[in-house]
Amino acid sequence: MMYPTGPCGRGGWTLVELTLALVLLGVLAAAGISGSRAWGDALAVRFATEEGAVIFLRARREAVALGGSRVVLEPGRNAAAVVAGDSVLVEVSFGERFGVELDPGADVPVELAFDGLGLGQAASRTVTFRRGGAERALVVSSYGRIRRR
């Protein structure tokens, strides 16, 4: 409630009104921050999943061009690399780039090989990306096809 203007021509609010306004702003800010964090986690996981799909597609393309390649998934480093022979063609650190945890379904490095035709050699694997409450997965079939879940 505003007080009528006094002799100096100024109005004002009561201490109760100011306190309620600050409490309301605090509640709205807290709700906005938690919602934006969940949205940011979901977005980071989506981008990491798409980058993971690119890694597998690049490995298949390089396998056809070079006669074979493999994808090395390292859960301890949250990284993946495309390797042909002794050369690392591309490496992505999902932890550094997206702040995402990489879970290839094992605690040790996992290798998925592709032959000269771009087909996976016993490459069936589900790779999960996590951050906060967000989670997405890439399913790599034994033929090297990729499906997003």
C-alpha positions in Angstrom: 0.0 0.0 0.0 1.4 3.4 -0.9 1.2 6.2 1.5 -0.2 9.5 0.3 2.5 12.0 -0.5 3.8 14.0 2.4 4.9 17.6 2.7 8.0 16.8 0.7 6.0 15.2 -2.2 7.3 11.7 -1.8 5.5 8.4 -1.5 6.7 5.0 -0.2 6.1 1.4 0.6 5.9 -0.3 3.9 8.7 -2.6 5.1 6.3 -5.6 4.9 5.6 -4.8 1.2 9.3 -4.5 0.4 10.0 -7.8 2.2 7.3 -9.6 0.3 8.6 -8.3 -3.0 12.1 -9.5 -2.3 10.9 -12.9 -1.1 8.9 -13.3 -4.3 11.9 -12.3 -6.5 14.0 -14.8 -4.7 11.5 -17.6 -5.2 11.2 -16.8 -8.9 15.0 -16.6 -9.3 15.5 -20.0 -7.6 12.9 -21.6 -9.9 14.5 -20.1 -13.0 18.0 -21.2 -12.0 17.0 -24.9 -11.4 15.0 -25.0 -14.6 17.8 -23.5 -16.7 20.3 -25.9 -15.2 18.1 -28.9 -16.3 17.7 -27.4 -19.7 21.5 -26.8 -20.0 22.2 -30.4 -18.9 19.8 -31.8 -21.5 21.3 -29.6 -24.2 24.9 -30.6 -23.4 23.9 -34.3 -23.4 22.2 -33.8 -26.8 25.2 -32.1 -28.3 27.5 -34.8 -26.9 25.3 -37.6 -28.3 25.4 -36.0 -31.8 29.2 -35.6 -31.5 29.4 -39.3 -30.6 27.4 -40.2 -33.6 29.8 -38.1 -35.8 32.7 -40.1 -34.3 31.2 -43.4 -35.3 30.3 -42.1 -38.8 33.8 -40.8 -39.2 35.2 -44.2 -38.2 33.1 -46.0 -40.8 34.1 -43.5 -43.5 37.8 -43.8 -42.6 37.5 -47.6 -42.5 36.3 -47.7 -46.1 39.0 -45.2 -47.2 41.9 -46.8 -45.3 40.9 -50.5 -45.1 39.8 -50.4 -41.5 39.6 -48.3 -38.4 38.3 -48.4 -34.8 36.7 -46.2 -32.2 38.3 -46.3 -28.8 36.0 -45.3 -25.9 37.8 -44.4 -22.7 35.3 -44.0 -19.8 38.0 -42.8 -17.3 38.8 -39.8 -19.5 35.3 -39.4 -20.9 36.9 -39.4 -24.4 36.5 -41.2 -27.7 39.0 -41.4 -30.6 39.0 -42.7 -34.2 42.2 -44.7 -34.8 43.4 -46.2 -38.1 46.6 -48.3 -37.8 48.8 -46.4 -35.3 47.4 -43.0 -36.1 44.7 -41.1 -34.0 42.6 -39.4 -36.7 40.3 -37.5 -34.3 39.8 -37.4 -30.6 37.0 -35.8 -28.6 37.0 -35.3 -24.8 33.3 -35.2 -23.9 34.1 -34.3 -20.3 36.1 -31.2 -21.3 34.0 -30.1 -24.2 30.5 -30.8 -22.9 30.9 -31.6 -19.2 29.3 -35.0 -20.0 30.1 -38.4 -18.6 30.7 -41.2 -21.2 29.6 -44.7 -20.3 30.3 -47.4 -22.9 29.1 -50.1 -20.5 32.5 -51.0 -19.2 35.0 -49.5 -16.8 37.9 -50.2 -19.1 38.6 -48.7 -22.6 36.4 -50.3 -25.3 37.4 -50.7 -28.9 34.8 -51.0 -31.7 36.4 -52.1 -35.0 35.2 -51.4 -38.6 36.4 -53.4 -41.6 37.2 -52.1 -45.1 33.5 -52.2 -46.0 32.6 -49.9 -43.1 30.9 -52.8 -41.3 31.3 -53.3 -37.5 33.2 -56.3 -36.3 31.3 -57.4 -33.2 30.6 -53.7 -32.6 27.3 -54.0 -30.8 27.4 -51.5 -28.0 25.2 -49.0 -26.2 27.1 -45.8 -25.3 25.4 -43.6 -22.7 26.0 -39.9 -22.2 25.0 -38.3 -18.8 25.1 -35.0 -17.1 23.0 -34.0 -14.1 19.6 -35.7 -14.6 19.8 -35.8 -18.4 20.8 -39.0 -20.2 20.8 -40.1 -23.9 22.3 -43.2 -25.6 23.7 -44.2 -28.9 23.1 -47.8 -29.9 25.8 -49.1 -32.3 24.6 -52.3 -34.1 27.0 -55.1 -35.1 26.8 -53.7 -38.6 27.9 -50.3 -37.5 24.6 -48.6 -37.8 23.8 -45.9 -35.2 20.5 -45.3 -33.5 19.8 -42.5 -30.9 17.8 -43.3 -27.8 
